[in-house]
């Protein structure tokens, strides 16, 4: 967690792990005290603000082939074989994936595999503070909608769609090997170790990094800057991967002249 000092208020920015296993809570007292001091909360997206039927239609429109193409035809034999291995033949039938586009296959297999590994979205840090802030009637803000996030994924995949699937498979490999190390580094506030782990799966995929991280970080830094010019401290929860690196959210806020200090 970092404190960012602006002209009128302060922001506490907490890097979230969106999915977690049981046993992580309670969080460090410093995090809870920072939350308690803030009348405003800023999260990536409002999970209750999504129209489920509209999201389903958006997923079908953006995530499935409309011309009869199959996943096997859309990616290289090597990527298809890696993906098929991840479906654990005999447990998840490949036929359910053949009509979906590579970026949506990436989203689908990540969801299934993380669940198999014992991770749950309802245990994620952002879910924890979303529930808490609603109960405490905090003033809440959101950086994106769920629909916008789907559009972002589809847009990032539009030119090199197979890369989204390859990067997701790399990321699952990292999680499977290093999840305990990642959670330990997060709990200990080891920013350098977290950066090494979180950026490992992005190496070799500069377009994905630009579309899904750098460009969003820039927009988010602008939004946080506007909140820092208003009254009332703000507690910010975003994916930990957005905080690290030369184009990370913290670097962008420093470049705008804000004082950024790890807590």
N, C-alpha and C positions, 0 to 999 in steps of 0.2 A: 504494500500500500504506500502511496505517495501523497504528500500534501502540496497543492499548487496554490500559491498566493497571488491573488489578483488585486485590482485597484479598490474593490468594494467588499469582496468576500473571498473565502477560501474553498477549494474543492479537495476532497479526499478521494483519490482514484484507486480503486481496488481491482487488481487483476483477477478475473474469475476463471475457474475451471467449470465449464458449462455442465459437465457430467462428473459425478463423484461416486465413490463407494461409501458405504456406511462406516462410521467411526471417525469422520473428520471433525464433527462438531462435538463440543462448542468451539467456536473460533477464538482466536487470540483476543484478549481483553482490549487491546489497542484498537482493533477493528470495530468491536462493538461500541467502544466509547466514541470513536469517530462518527459512527452512524448516529448515535444518540444526540450528538451535538449539531446535527444537520437537519434543518426543517424541510430541505428539498432532497429528492432522490432522482438520479438520472440513470436509466437502464438502456440496454441496447434496443429491446423491443417489448411491447406490451403483449404478453401471452393471452390475456383475456380479451384483447381488442380485435382478435382475428375472427372473421366469419369462417367457420370450419367448412361450410359448403363452398364458399367462394375460394378458399385456399385449395380445396380438393380440385375444383375446376381449373385453377391456375396451374396446379401440379400436372394435371392431365394435359393441359395445353402446352406447357413448356417442357414437360418431362417425358413425353412419349413421342415416338415416331408416327407421323401421319401418312407416310408414303409406303409403308410395308417394309422399310429397312429394319434389320434386327441388330441387336447389340453385337452379336458375333461379326456381322459385316462392318460395323462402324468402328471397330478397334482392331489393333494388330493381334495376331495369334498369341503373342507373348503376354499382352495385357489381358486378353480374354482368359488365358490359362491361369494367370495370377488371380483374376477375379473369381473364376470357377473354383479354384482352390479355397478361396475365402468363403464361398458358400457352403463348404463342407458337404460335398456330395453325399446324399442319403439323408441329410438333415434339412436342407433348404433346396427345393427344386429349382433348377436353372430356368425352367420354362416361365416362371413368374417374372424374370428379368429381361426376357428376349425382346419385348416390345418397348422398353424404356431407353431413353438416351443415356449416354455415358455419365453425364453430370448427375442425373437422378439415380443412376445405378450406384454412384459414389455415395450419395446421401443415404440411400437405402441400406447398403451393406455396412456403412459406418454405424447406423442406428442399430442394426441387428447384432453386429459384432461387439459393440460397446455394451449392449445389454448382456450378451453372453459372458463378457469379461467381468460382469458385476457392477457396471456403472449405470447410474440412473440420472435422468435429467432433473427429476424432482429433488435430487440431493445436491444439485449444482449450486454454486454460490449465488448466482443471479436469481435463481428460483427461491433461495432462502431469503434474500433481501426483498424480493418482490412481495412475498407473503407477509413478511414483517412490516414493510412500509404500508401495505394496504391495511393491515390490522391497526397500525399506529396512525393512520390517516395523514401520512406525509403528503406533501405536494410532489406529485410524480411527473417526470418527463421521460420521453423516449426518443432515441436517436433514429430509429427506423421502424417500419411496420414489418410484420411477418411476410406480407406480400412483396414488399420491396426487397427483402432478403432473398426470396425465391427468384425475383427478376435479376438481382445481382449475380446469383449463381449461374443462371441461364446466360446472362450477358457475358460473364467471364469465360464461359465455355464456348461461346459462339464461334471463335476462330480456331481454338486448339482444344476441342472438347475432350479428346482422349486424355489430355494432361490432367484434367480435373480428377478423372478416375485413377490415374497413376499416382497422383499426389495423395489422394485419399488412401490408397493402398499402402503407400509409404508411411503415412501418418498412423495407420492402424498397426503397422509393424513396430513403429516407435512406441506407441502406447502399450503394446503387448510386452515389449522388452523392458520398457523404462517407466511404467506407470507409478510404481512404488517410489522410484527416485524422483519423479516429477512432483508427486504429492508431498514428499518430504522437503524438496527444495522450495515448494510453494509455502508450506507451513513455516519454514525457517526464514522466509524472506530472502532466499539466495537468488538475487536477480540475475547474476551472471550464469549460474547453472540453469535457471529457467530459460534464459535466452538460448543457450546452447541446445536444450531439448526441444523447445518450441519451434525453432527455425530449421531444425534438421530436415524435416520432410519437405520444406519449401525450396531447398537447394536444387537448382536446375529448372525451376518453374518461375521465372521472373515475371511473366505476364499475369499469372495467378496472384503472385505477391502484390503486384501493382494494383490489380483490379479489386482484390478482396481485402487488402490491408492498407497499402499506402494511400490510395484515393479516399478510402473511408476514413482513415486516420486524419487526413487533412480536413475533411468536412466535420468530423467530430471535434477536432481542436478548435475550429471556428465556433461551433455550438457551445463548447465549454467556456470559451473566451467570452461569449455574450453573457453566459450565466455568471461569470466572475465579475461582471460590471454591474450586477444587480445585488440587492440586499439578500442576505441569508446564505449561510454556507450550504454546500451541496455535496452529497455523497454519491459518487459515480462508480458503477460496476460495469466493466466491459471485459471481454475475453482477454486473458493474460497475454496472448500472442500479439495483441494490438499495442501493448506497452513497450515492447522491446525493439531493439535495432535502430539504425540511423534514421529510418523513416517512421519509427514508432510514435505513438501518441505523445509520450513524454518528451521525446526529442523535438517534436513539432511545437509543443507548448513552450519549451525552453527557447526555441528559435524565435518565438513571438515575444520574448522578454519576460516571461513569468518565472518566478522562483519555484523550483521543483525539488522537494526534499523527501527521501524515503523515510518512512516512519518505522 
